[in-house]
Amino acid sequence: MPAPTSNERRLSAQIAAHTSWALTPDRSARTAPARAALMATFERQVDPDGILSPDERARRAEHARKAHFQRLALKSARARRKSKALAAESEAADAELRRLSGGAA
């Protein structure tokens, strides 16, 4: 049997992921370790020396987490706006080519 193509490997991985999630009774419990690890990253960011009280460290880490995701949202909005502008530019160029070629393009 020939080696699977990259597309077949991707589809196999997607099937495995969907099957795994279909058999997961508690999605929140399954992802809890990842959420805890991410929050620990923010806690280390705001208190690298571990001198803050746990409550203060948690409060600051939550703000750092929110800032992180807001930065991602801003970056995404800018990318969508740029993509939309490029698409409009491309459509205008295509229309101009069609006009110049008498509609044959």
The first five atom37 places (N, CA, C, CB, O) and aatype in JSON, in Angstrom:
{
  "aatype": [12, 14, 0, 14, 16, 15, 2, 6, 1, 1, 10, 15, 0, 5, 9, 0, 0, 8, 16, 15, 17, 0, 10, 16, 14, 3, 1, 15, 0, 1, 16, 0, 14, 0, 1, 0, 0, 10, 12, 0, 16, 13, 6, 1, 5, 19, 3, 14, 3, 7, 9, 10, 15, 14, 3, 6, 1, 0, 1, 1, 0, 6, 8, 0, 1, 11, 0, 8, 13, 5, 1, 10, 0, 10, 11, 15, 0, 1, 0, 1, 1, 11, 15, 11, 0, 10, 0, 0, 6, 15, 6, 0, 0, 3, 0, 6, 10, 1, 1, 10, 15, 7, 7, 0, 0],
  "atom_mask": [
    [1, 1, 1, 1, 1],
    [1, 1, 1, 1, 1],
    [1, 1, 1, 1, 1],
    [1, 1, 1, 1, 1],
    [1, 1, 1, 1, 1],
    [1, 1, 1, 1, 1],
    [1, 1, 1, 1, 1],
    [1, 1, 1, 1, 1],
    [1, 1, 1, 1, 1],
    [1, 1, 1, 1, 1],
    [1, 1, 1, 1, 1],
    [1, 1, 1, 1, 1],
    [1, 1, 1, 1, 1],
    [1, 1, 1, 1, 1],
    [1, 1, 1, 1, 1],
    [1, 1, 1, 1, 1],
    [1, 1, 1, 1, 1],
    [1, 1, 1, 1, 1],
    [1, 1, 1, 1, 1],
    [1, 1, 1, 1, 1],
    [1, 1, 1, 1, 1],
    [1, 1, 1, 1, 1],
    [1, 1, 1, 1, 1],
    [1, 1, 1, 1, 1],
    [1, 1, 1, 1, 1],
    [1, 1, 1, 1, 1],
    [1, 1, 1, 1, 1],
    [1, 1, 1, 1, 1],
    [1, 1, 1, 1, 1],
    [1, 1, 1, 1, 1],
    [1, 1, 1, 1, 1],
    [1, 1, 1, 1, 1],
    [1, 1, 1, 1, 1],
    [1, 1, 1, 1, 1],
    [1, 1, 1, 1, 1],
    [1, 1, 1, 1, 1],
    [1, 1, 1, 1, 1],
    [1, 1, 1, 1, 1],
    [1, 1, 1, 1, 1],
    [1, 1, 1, 1, 1],
    [1, 1, 1, 1, 1],
    [1, 1, 1, 1, 1],
    [1, 1, 1, 1, 1],
    [1, 1, 1, 1, 1],
    [1, 1, 1, 1, 1],
    [1, 1, 1, 1, 1],
    [1, 1, 1, 1, 1],
    [1, 1, 1, 1, 1],
    [1, 1, 1, 1, 1],
    [1, 1, 1, 0, 1],
    [1, 1, 1, 1, 1],
    [1, 1, 1, 1, 1],
    [1, 1, 1, 1, 1],
    [1, 1, 1, 1, 1],
    [1, 1, 1, 1, 1],
    [1, 1, 1, 1, 1],
    [1, 1, 1, 1, 1],
    [1, 1, 1, 1, 1],
    [1, 1, 1, 1, 1],
    [1, 1, 1, 1, 1],
    [1, 1, 1, 1, 1],
    [1, 1, 1, 1, 1],
    [1, 1, 1, 1, 1],
    [1, 1, 1, 1, 1],
    [1, 1, 1, 1, 1],
    [1, 1, 1, 1, 1],
    [1, 1, 1, 1, 1],
    [1, 1, 1, 1, 1],
    [1, 1, 1, 1, 1],
    [1, 1, 1, 1, 1],
    [1, 1, 1, 1, 1],
    [1, 1, 1, 1, 1],
    [1, 1, 1, 1, 1],
    [1, 1, 1, 1, 1],
    [1, 1, 1, 1, 1],
    [1, 1, 1, 1, 1],
    [1, 1, 1, 1, 1],
    [1, 1, 1, 1, 1],
    [1, 1, 1, 1, 1],
    [1, 1, 1, 1, 1],
    [1, 1, 1, 1, 1],
    [1, 1, 1, 1, 1],
    [1, 1, 1, 1, 1],
    [1, 1, 1, 1, 1],
    [1, 1, 1, 1, 1],
    [1, 1, 1, 1, 1],
    [1, 1, 1, 1, 1],
    [1, 1, 1, 1, 1],
    [1, 1, 1, 1, 1],
    [1, 1, 1, 1, 1],
    [1, 1, 1, 1, 1],
    [1, 1, 1, 1, 1],
    [1, 1, 1, 1, 1],
    [1, 1, 1, 1, 1],
    [1, 1, 1, 1, 1],
    [1, 1, 1, 1, 1],
    [1, 1, 1, 1, 1],
    [1, 1, 1, 1, 1],
    [1, 1, 1, 1, 1],
    [1, 1, 1, 1, 1],
    [1, 1, 1, 1, 1],
    [1, 1, 1, 0, 1],
    [1, 1, 1, 0, 1],
    [1, 1, 1, 1, 1],
    [1, 1, 1, 1, 1]
  ],
  "atom_positions": [
    [[0.85, -1.17, 0.0], [0.0, 0.0, 0.0], [0.9, 1.24, 0.0], [-0.97, -0.01, 1.23], [1.86, 1.31, 0.77]],
    [[0.61, 2.22, -0.85], [1.44, 3.43, -0.88], [1.26, 4.26, 0.39], [1.09, 4.28, -2.12], [0.25, 4.15, 1.09]],
    [[2.25, 5.07, 0.65], [2.19, 5.94, 1.84], [1.03, 6.92, 1.69], [3.54, 6.72, 2.03], [0.74, 7.38, 0.58]],
    [[0.37, 7.23, 2.8], [-0.76, 8.17, 2.72], [-0.28, 9.57, 2.33], [-1.52, 8.22, 4.06], [0.81, 10.0, 2.68]],
    [[-1.13, 10.25, 1.6], [-0.82, 11.63, 1.21], [-1.02, 12.54, 2.42], [-1.7, 12.09, 0.02], [-1.59, 12.13, 3.42]],
    [[-0.54, 13.76, 2.31], [-0.71, 14.71, 3.42], [-2.19, 14.96, 3.67], [0.02, 16.05, 3.13], [-2.6, 15.14, 4.82]],
    [[-2.99, 14.97, 2.62], [-4.43, 15.18, 2.79], [-5.07, 14.0, 3.54], [-5.12, 15.37, 1.41], [-5.93, 14.2, 4.39]],
    [[-4.64, 12.79, 3.21], [-5.18, 11.6, 3.91], [-4.75, 11.59, 5.37], [-4.7, 10.31, 3.22], [-5.54, 11.21, 6.24]],
    [[-3.52, 12.01, 5.66], [-3.07, 12.08, 7.06], [-3.89, 13.11, 7.82], [-1.57, 12.42, 7.13], [-4.27, 12.89, 8.97]],
    [[-4.16, 14.25, 7.18], [-4.95, 15.3, 7.82], [-6.35, 14.79, 8.11], [-5.01, 16.56, 6.93], [-6.87, 15.0, 9.21]],
    [[-6.97, 14.13, 7.12], [-8.32, 13.6, 7.33], [-8.35, 12.55, 8.43], [-8.86, 13.0, 6.03], [-9.27, 12.52, 9.24]],
    [[-7.33, 11.69, 8.48], [-7.26, 10.67, 9.54], [-7.15, 11.33, 10.9], [-6.06, 9.72, 9.31], [-7.79, 10.89, 11.86]],
    [[-6.34, 12.37, 10.99], [-6.18, 13.08, 12.26], [-7.49, 13.75, 12.68], [-5.05, 14.14, 12.16], [-7.84, 13.75, 13.85]],
    [[-8.2, 14.32, 11.71], [-9.49, 14.96, 12.03], [-10.5, 13.92, 12.5], [-10.03, 15.71, 10.81], [-11.24, 14.17, 13.46]],
    [[-10.53, 12.79, 11.85], [-11.44, 11.71, 12.27], [-11.13, 11.29, 13.7], [-11.34, 10.5, 11.32], [-12.04, 11.13, 14.51]],
    [[-9.84, 11.12, 14.0], [-9.44, 10.72, 15.35], [-9.84, 11.78, 16.38], [-7.92, 10.47, 15.41], [-10.32, 11.44, 17.46]],
    [[-9.64, 13.04, 16.05], [-9.99, 14.12, 16.98], [-11.49, 14.15, 17.22], [-9.51, 15.47, 16.44], [-11.93, 14.26, 18.37]],
    [[-12.28, 14.07, 16.16], [-13.74, 14.09, 16.32], [-14.23, 12.88, 17.12], [-14.44, 14.13, 14.95], [-15.12, 13.0, 17.96]],
    [[-13.64, 11.72, 16.85], [-14.02, 10.52, 17.59], [-13.68, 10.69, 19.07], [-13.31, 9.28, 17.02], [-14.48, 10.34, 19.94]],
    [[-12.5, 11.21, 19.34], [-12.08, 11.41, 20.73], [-13.03, 12.36, 21.46], [-10.65, 11.96, 20.78], [-13.45, 12.09, 22.59]],
    [[-13.38, 13.49, 20.81], [-14.28, 14.44, 21.47], [-15.69, 13.86, 21.61], [-14.33, 15.76, 20.69], [-16.39, 14.18, 22.57]],
    [[-16.11, 13.03, 20.66], [-17.43, 12.4, 20.76], [-17.51, 11.47, 21.96], [-17.76, 11.63, 19.48], [-18.58, 11.27, 22.53]],
    [[-16.38, 10.89, 22.35], [-16.34, 9.96, 23.47], [-15.95, 10.61, 24.79], [-15.38, 8.85, 23.16], [-15.78, 9.92, 25.8]],
    [[-15.81, 11.93, 24.79], [-15.41, 12.65, 26.0], [-16.65, 13.09, 26.77], [-14.52, 13.87, 25.66], [-17.4, 13.94, 26.28]],
    [[-16.89, 12.54, 27.95], [-18.1, 12.89, 28.7], [-18.05, 14.29, 29.32], [-18.34, 11.87, 29.79], [-19.08, 14.95, 29.44]],
    [[-16.86, 14.76, 29.71], [-16.75, 16.06, 30.38], [-15.66, 16.88, 29.68], [-16.43, 15.89, 31.9], [-14.48, 16.78, 30.01]],
    [[-16.09, 17.7, 28.72], [-15.14, 18.49, 27.94], [-14.35, 19.46, 28.82], [-15.87, 19.27, 26.85], [-13.16, 19.66, 28.61]],
    [[-15.01, 20.03, 29.79], [-14.36, 21.0, 30.67], [-13.24, 20.33, 31.48], [-15.38, 21.64, 31.61], [-12.15, 20.88, 31.62]],
    [[-13.52, 19.15, 32.0], [-12.5, 18.44, 32.78], [-11.31, 18.05, 31.89], [-13.1, 17.18, 33.44], [-10.16, 18.08, 32.33]],
    [[-11.6, 17.7, 30.65], [-10.53, 17.29, 29.75], [-9.59, 18.44, 29.43], [-11.11, 16.73, 28.45], [-8.38, 18.23, 29.28]],
    [[-10.12, 19.65, 29.33], [-9.29, 20.79, 28.96], [-8.78, 21.58, 30.17], [-10.07, 21.71, 28.05], [-8.04, 22.55, 30.01]],
    [[-9.17, 21.17, 31.37], [-8.76, 21.89, 32.59], [-7.24, 21.99, 32.73], [-9.34, 21.2, 33.82], [-6.75, 23.06, 33.08]],
    [[-6.47, 20.93, 32.49], [-5.01, 21.06, 32.63], [-4.41, 22.11, 31.69], [-4.35, 19.72, 32.37], [-3.49, 22.83, 32.07]],
    [[-4.93, 22.21, 30.48], [-4.42, 23.21, 29.54], [-4.76, 24.62, 30.01], [-5.0, 22.97, 28.13], [-3.93, 25.53, 29.91]],
    [[-5.98, 24.8, 30.52], [-6.36, 26.13, 31.02], [-5.51, 26.52, 32.22], [-7.85, 26.16, 31.39], [-5.1, 27.67, 32.35]],
    [[-5.25, 25.56, 33.1], [-4.43, 25.83, 34.28], [-2.99, 26.18, 33.87], [-4.42, 24.62, 35.23], [-2.39, 27.08, 34.45]],
    [[-2.46, 25.48, 32.88], [-1.1, 25.76, 32.42], [-1.01, 27.15, 31.79], [-0.65, 24.7, 31.41], [-0.03, 27.87, 32.0]],
    [[-2.04, 27.54, 31.03], [-2.04, 28.87, 30.43], [-2.11, 29.95, 31.51], [-3.23, 29.03, 29.45], [-1.4, 30.95, 31.44]],
    [[-2.96, 29.74, 32.52], [-3.06, 30.73, 33.59], [-1.74, 30.79, 34.37], [-4.23, 30.38, 34.54], [-1.34, 31.87, 34.8]],
    [[-1.08, 29.67, 34.55], [0.22, 29.67, 35.24], [1.24, 30.5, 34.46], [0.74, 28.22, 35.43], [2.09, 31.16, 35.05]],
    [[1.15, 30.45, 33.14], [2.04, 31.27, 32.31], [1.82, 32.74, 32.58], [1.82, 30.97, 30.81], [2.78, 33.5, 32.73]],
    [[0.56, 33.15, 32.66], [0.26, 34.56, 32.94], [0.68, 34.93, 34.36], [-1.24, 34.84, 32.73], [1.13, 36.05, 34.6]],
    [[0.52, 34.0, 35.29], [0.94, 34.27, 36.67], [2.46, 34.48, 36.75], [0.52, 33.11, 37.6], [2.93, 35.38, 37.45]],
    [[3.21, 33.67, 36.02], [4.68, 33.86, 35.98], [5.04, 35.18, 35.31], [5.36, 32.69, 35.24], [6.02, 35.82, 35.68]],
    [[4.25, 35.57, 34.33], [4.5, 36.82, 33.63], [4.32, 38.02, 34.58], [3.55, 36.96, 32.42], [5.14, 38.94, 34.57]],
    [[3.28, 38.0, 35.39], [2.99, 39.15, 36.25], [3.73, 39.09, 37.58], [1.51, 39.24, 36.5], [3.86, 40.11, 38.26]],
    [[4.21, 37.92, 37.96], [4.9, 37.77, 39.24], [6.05, 36.78, 39.11], [3.92, 37.29, 40.34], [6.02, 35.7, 39.7]],
    [[7.08, 37.15, 38.34], [8.17, 36.2, 38.08], [8.94, 35.79, 39.34], [9.14, 36.81, 37.09], [9.51, 34.7, 39.38]],
    [[8.95, 36.64, 40.37], [9.69, 36.32, 41.6], [8.81, 35.68, 42.66], [10.31, 37.58, 42.16], [9.3, 35.29, 43.72]],
    [[7.51, 35.56, 42.39], [6.6, 34.92, 43.33], [6.42, 35.68, 44.64], [0.0, 0.0, 0.0], [6.28, 35.06, 45.69]],
    [[6.42, 37.01, 44.59], [6.32, 37.8, 45.82], [4.9, 38.3, 46.11], [7.25, 38.98, 45.73], [4.62, 38.73, 47.23]],
    [[4.02, 38.24, 45.13], [2.65, 38.72, 45.34], [1.83, 37.68, 46.11], [1.98, 39.03, 43.99], [2.15, 36.49, 46.12]],
    [[0.77, 38.17, 46.74], [-0.16, 37.24, 47.39], [-0.88, 36.46, 46.29], [-1.18, 38.0, 48.33], [-1.0, 36.94, 45.17]],
    [[-1.36, 35.26, 46.61], [-2.06, 34.48, 45.59], [-3.25, 35.22, 44.97], [-2.54, 33.19, 46.19], [-3.49, 35.11, 43.77]],
    [[-4.0, 35.97, 45.81], [-5.15, 36.71, 45.27], [-4.71, 37.81, 44.31], [-5.96, 37.32, 46.42], [-5.3, 37.97, 43.24]],
    [[-3.68, 38.55, 44.68], [-3.18, 39.63, 43.82], [-2.59, 39.07, 42.54], [-2.13, 40.48, 44.57], [-2.81, 39.61, 41.46]],
    [[-1.83, 37.98, 42.65], [-1.24, 37.34, 41.47], [-2.35, 36.87, 40.53], [-0.34, 36.14, 41.89], [-2.25, 37.07, 39.32]],
    [[-3.39, 36.27, 41.07], [-4.51, 35.79, 40.25], [-5.23, 36.96, 39.57], [-5.51, 35.0, 41.11], [-5.59, 36.87, 38.4]],
    [[-5.43, 38.06, 40.31], [-6.1, 39.23, 39.74], [-5.29, 39.79, 38.58], [-6.31, 40.33, 40.82], [-5.84, 40.08, 37.51]],
    [[-4.0, 39.95, 38.79], [-3.13, 40.49, 37.73], [-3.02, 39.53, 36.54], [-1.74, 40.8, 38.29], [-3.01, 39.96, 35.39]],
    [[-2.94, 38.24, 36.84], [-2.85, 37.25, 35.76], [-4.11, 37.27, 34.9], [-2.64, 35.83, 36.34], [-4.04, 37.12, 33.69]],
    [[-5.26, 37.47, 35.53], [-6.51, 37.55, 34.77], [-6.49, 38.77, 33.85], [-7.72, 37.63, 35.72], [-6.95, 38.68, 32.71]],
    [[-5.97, 39.88, 34.32], [-5.85, 41.07, 33.45], [-4.86, 40.81, 32.32], [-5.4, 42.3, 34.27], [-5.1, 41.22, 31.18]],
    [[-3.77, 40.13, 32.61], [-2.79, 39.8, 31.56], [-3.41, 38.88, 30.52], [-1.53, 39.13, 32.18], [-3.17, 39.02, 29.32]],
    [[-4.23, 37.93, 30.98], [-4.92, 37.01, 30.07], [-5.88, 37.78, 29.17], [-5.69, 35.93, 30.86], [-5.91, 37.57, 27.96]],
    [[-6.66, 38.68, 29.77], [-7.61, 39.47, 28.98], [-6.89, 40.35, 27.97], [-8.48, 40.34, 29.9], [-7.32, 40.48, 26.83]],
    [[-5.78, 40.96, 28.39], [-5.0, 41.8, 27.47], [-4.47, 40.96, 26.3], [-3.83, 42.48, 28.21], [-4.5, 41.41, 25.16]],
    [[-4.0, 39.76, 26.61], [-3.47, 38.87, 25.57], [-4.54, 38.58, 24.52], [-2.97, 37.55, 26.2], [-4.29, 38.7, 23.32]],
    [[-5.73, 38.19, 24.97], [-6.79, 37.85, 24.02], [-7.32, 39.08, 23.29], [-7.93, 37.14, 24.73], [-7.75, 38.97, 22.14]],
    [[-7.31, 40.23, 23.93], [-7.71, 41.45, 23.23], [-6.7, 41.82, 22.16], [-7.89, 42.6, 24.21], [-7.07, 42.29, 21.09]],
    [[-5.4, 41.6, 22.44], [-4.38, 41.82, 21.4], [-4.62, 40.9, 20.21], [-2.96, 41.6, 21.97], [-4.51, 41.33, 19.06]],
    [[-4.95, 39.64, 20.49], [-5.25, 38.71, 19.4], [-6.47, 39.17, 18.59], [-5.49, 37.3, 19.96], [-6.47, 39.09, 17.37]],
    [[-7.49, 39.65, 19.28], [-8.69, 40.13, 18.59], [-8.37, 41.34, 17.72], [-9.79, 40.48, 19.61], [-8.86, 41.45, 16.6]],
    [[-7.56, 42.25, 18.24], [-7.17, 43.43, 17.47], [-6.38, 43.03, 16.23], [-6.34, 44.4, 18.34], [-6.63, 43.53, 15.14]],
    [[-5.43, 42.11, 16.41], [-4.63, 41.63, 15.28], [-5.53, 40.97, 14.23], [-3.55, 40.63, 15.77], [-5.33, 41.17, 13.03]],
    [[-6.5, 40.19, 14.67], [-7.43, 39.53, 13.77], [-8.27, 40.55, 13.01], [-8.33, 38.57, 14.54], [-8.47, 40.41, 11.8]],
    [[-8.77, 41.56, 13.7], [-9.59, 42.59, 13.05], [-8.78, 43.33, 11.99], [-10.13, 43.58, 14.09], [-9.28, 43.61, 10.9]],
    [[-7.53, 43.64, 12.31], [-6.67, 44.33, 11.34], [-6.42, 43.44, 10.12], [-5.33, 44.73, 11.99], [-6.44, 43.91, 8.99]],
    [[-6.19, 42.15, 10.36], [-5.94, 41.21, 9.26], [-7.18, 41.09, 8.38], [-5.53, 39.83, 9.8], [-7.07, 41.05, 7.16]],
    [[-8.37, 41.01, 9.0], [-9.6, 40.93, 8.21], [-9.81, 42.19, 7.39], [-10.81, 40.69, 9.13], [-10.22, 42.12, 6.23]],
    [[-9.54, 43.35, 7.99], [-9.7, 44.61, 7.27], [-8.73, 44.67, 6.09], [-9.48, 45.81, 8.2], [-9.11, 45.09, 5.0]],
    [[-7.49, 44.26, 6.31], [-6.49, 44.26, 5.24], [-6.9, 43.31, 4.13], [-5.09, 43.87, 5.8], [-6.8, 43.64, 2.95]],
    [[-7.37, 42.11, 4.5], [-7.81, 41.13, 3.52], [-8.97, 41.66, 2.69], [-8.21, 39.83, 4.21], [-9.01, 41.48, 1.48]],
    [[-9.9, 42.32, 3.36], [-11.06, 42.89, 2.65], [-10.61, 43.97, 1.68], [-12.09, 43.48, 3.67], [-11.11, 44.04, 0.55]],
    [[-9.66, 44.81, 2.1], [-9.15, 45.88, 1.23], [-8.42, 45.28, 0.03], [-8.22, 46.82, 2.02], [-8.57, 45.76, -1.09]],
    [[-7.63, 44.24, 0.26], [-6.91, 43.6, -0.85], [-7.87, 42.93, -1.83], [-5.92, 42.56, -0.3], [-7.66, 42.97, -3.04]],
    [[-8.92, 42.33, -1.3], [-9.92, 41.71, -2.17], [-10.62, 42.76, -3.02], [-10.96, 40.92, -1.34], [-10.86, 42.55, -4.21]],
    [[-10.94, 43.9, -2.41], [-11.58, 44.99, -3.16], [-10.64, 45.53, -4.23], [-12.02, 46.13, -2.21], [-11.06, 45.83, -5.35]],
    [[-9.37, 45.65, -3.87], [-8.35, 46.11, -4.84], [-8.25, 45.14, -6.01], [-6.98, 46.26, -4.15], [-8.16, 45.56, -7.16]],
    [[-8.26, 43.86, -5.71], [-8.16, 42.84, -6.74], [-9.39, 42.87, -7.65], [-8.02, 41.45, -6.1], [-9.26, 42.77, -8.87]],
    [[-10.56, 43.02, -7.06], [-11.78, 43.1, -7.86], [-11.76, 44.32, -8.76], [-13.02, 43.13, -6.96], [-12.18, 44.25, -9.91]],
    [[-11.28, 45.45, -8.24], [-11.2, 46.67, -9.05], [-10.22, 46.48, -10.2], [-10.78, 47.87, -8.17], [-10.48, 46.92, -11.32]],
    [[-9.09, 45.83, -9.94], [-8.11, 45.58, -11.0], [-8.69, 44.65, -12.06], [-6.81, 44.96, -10.41], [-8.51, 44.88, -13.26]],
    [[-9.4, 43.6, -11.62], [-10.04, 42.7, -12.59], [-11.07, 43.44, -13.43], [-10.71, 41.51, -11.86], [-11.14, 43.24, -14.64]],
    [[-11.86, 44.29, -12.8], [-12.87, 45.07, -13.53], [-12.2, 45.99, -14.55], [-13.73, 45.89, -12.56], [-12.68, 46.15, -15.67]],
    [[-11.09, 46.59, -14.15], [-10.36, 47.47, -15.06], [-9.8, 46.68, -16.25], [-9.21, 48.19, -14.32], [-9.86, 47.15, -17.38]],
    [[-9.27, 45.51, -15.98], [-8.78, 44.66, -17.08], [-9.89, 44.27, -18.04], [-8.12, 43.4, -16.53], [-9.71, 44.3, -19.26]],
    [[-11.05, 43.92, -17.49], [-12.19, 43.58, -18.33], [-12.63, 44.77, -19.17], [-13.36, 43.08, -17.48], [-12.95, 44.62, -20.35]],
    [[-12.63, 45.95, -18.55], [-13.05, 47.15, -19.26], [-12.07, 47.46, -20.39], [-13.15, 48.35, -18.29], [-12.48, 47.79, -21.51]],
    [[-10.77, 47.34, -20.1], [-9.75, 47.66, -21.1], [-9.73, 46.65, -22.25], [-8.39, 47.71, -20.45], [-9.38, 46.99, -23.38]],
    [[-10.1, 45.41, -21.95], [-10.08, 44.39, -23.0], [-11.44, 44.25, -23.67], [-9.65, 43.04, -22.41], [-11.65, 43.34, -24.47]],
    [[-12.33, 45.14, -23.36], [-13.66, 45.1, -23.99], [-14.53, 43.99, -23.47], [0.0, 0.0, 0.0], [-15.44, 43.54, -24.16]],
    [[-14.26, 43.54, -22.26], [-15.1, 42.51, -21.64], [-14.73, 41.09, -22.02], [0.0, 0.0, 0.0], [-15.45, 40.16, -21.66]],
    [[-13.62, 40.89, -22.74], [-13.22, 39.56, -23.19], [-12.42, 38.8, -22.14], [-12.42, 39.66, -24.45], [-12.22, 37.59, -22.29]],
    [[-11.95, 39.47, -21.11], [-11.06, 38.81, -20.13], [-11.83, 37.99, -19.12], [-10.23, 39.84, -19.41], [-11.22, 37.38, -18.24]]
  ]
}
